Amino acid sequence: MTDLSRYRNIGIFAHVDAGKTTTTERILKLTGKIHKIGEVHDGAATTDFMEQEQERGITIQSAATTAFWKEHRLNIIDTPGHVDFTIEVYRSLKVLDGGVGVFCGSGGVEPQSETNWRYANESEVARIIFINKLDRLGADFYRVVKQVEDVLAARPLVMVLPIGEEENFVGAVDLITMKAHIWDDSGDPTKYVITDIPENMLELAAEYREKLIETAVEQDEDIMMAYLEEAQEPTIDELKRCIRKGTIALEFFPTFCGSAFKNKCIQMMLDGVIDYLPNPTEVTPQPEVDLDGVETGTFAIVDADKPLRALAFKIMDDRFGALTFTRIYSGRLKKGDTVLNTFTGKSERIGRLVEMHANERIEIDSATAGDIVALIGMKNTQTGHTLCDPKFPATLEPMVFPEPVIYLAVSPKDKTAAEKMGMALSKMIQEDPSFRVETDVESGEVILKGMGELHLDIKVDILRRTHGVDVVVGKPLVAYRESITKRVEDSYTHKKQTGGSGQFAKIDFIVEPAEVGTGFQFESKVTGGNVPREFWPAVEKGFKVSLEEGPLAGFPCLDVKVSLIDGGFHAVDSSAIAFEIASRAAYRQTMPKAGPQIMEPIMKIDVFTPDAHVGDVIGDLNRRRGMIQGQEAGATGTRVKAQAPLSEMFGYIGDLRTMTSGRGQFSMEFSHYSAAPKNVADEVVKETLERKAAKA
């Protein structure tokens, strides 16, 4: 199949437990890809094939699979909903043309849906909405539609209306054809009838259809004039064309409903994917950038006859070796081709090409623009690298990954584990760019860094089970930072006289706090050549390198501005190295005078609790130094939004479950760094220095 108009590259994303994986399973069943449906809660879902996913009933890594529906090819990526794995959603959205946002009919727009929606907005991905679980207690289609408007500031375009509610949910009214689709209770997705709209819904359906038409015809001047002036309704094809145009332009989001678990209304959503989501040629092409990441003004246009442009968006290691998931934007890719990796500057040979169906694979000989395939045999390609035609090199806009906020020290139990651990960790870093590994030079301990407790918990589990490495795990540590509060003007002279030429450098400078979030800033105000221009970069480098270790406890320093105002040099003895040494010593001399303080990571927290326990939850968050930002009442409970320091949130899920009799849920993600109170800061400094002394 090379007719690109029949391709749909889509991702399914949502909050934890809104039913993404179940929806994917139903799509695969309907499209004939699998014959027996696997359930998430039994640990048998097709796309959740990691042991850890099956045990916990959550999706950890995005899985890619291909299916066919009504002569269209769907490349589907099922992404995780858990906040610690948002990175998977982010990188999947980057290579997709469209998305399906799944919302729970009773839970509504949950915190992770907001984050994913924001990512999709940034990536400008067209989406349709599927409101799932309408068979559940407390499910309310109209309330969720309202939440999409209020919470996500999005414009849902209601395409169907549910028939019956909660356990009496049987199907939906299609507002385009004005027919009711009603399923029986056999659980067979194909057992449904198309019939007239129930009497009691005629008025509501007419009202919603009118809204649908009015919104859709805004996309076409001629159809709108005919509708407004001559009261001429658009034909079904005209209506679909208008909706497609508005969906691709992100003007609105066609909204469907159903119950994936009960196999109801999935077909309507699949038809929506084909009717309204863009094919690869209808999406704004990816910008190409130069080696510094600056856009060059050219784009990777989706065309099989143009030079090859492909983006590796995920590395996955399994029993057959490393798989590099790649989205091809333009050109063709064949088995045995040699391609250039513009990030490393090295050529790579494509060993084999496979089309993925979760963890099964089908070998193929070639792939063209618009395809998502896995490559086998890539040696040096990592997530975010561009593969291109060696004769026409170009780089696609790379991916940006968030900084980790939580650390964990691990050490191997014995010598054989130590050898295996290095290999295993290097594979794991390639697979997950939000996971970092460092070795503590002083203690030789290995430090794992990640996005949250669950993230690191899973990583340790993978080390033990998948790679067979037995490790001893330390307690989680917070990634503190340091900053300064005062402006200090100071001077430093570096003199060293040995046999032969000596070293001389004098600098007068100001150290002051910079704007929050600006990092390190350096400027030179030297006039008259007291410090020659060629030594300025050495002064900047000396300070910049020193900022890796703050004056209080050795944490990296944030938001510092250094201004070089004057100095002196010696015609023979001054050199770049002398000025760099001078600025490093000046840093050590001046920073303790600049009112240094410890900065702690503050997390954005979203807690869902039954109404009876709201007081307990808020009281507990206050005890954890949390700031309550607001609360919203829902149908089945209350959502409390707050900010609290990460150091106070370890083990929170256990306490929350105890307080709410197991019904509370929460999600948290990094928000910003803020100054720690004095008693906390003193404790952090004391502990850190003791730990360093113990290692020494």
Summary of the structure (lengths in Angstrom):
residues: 696
radius of gyration: 28.9
end to end distance: 63.6
largest distance: 103.0
contacts: 2372
relative contact order: 0.08
helix: 32%
strand: 33%
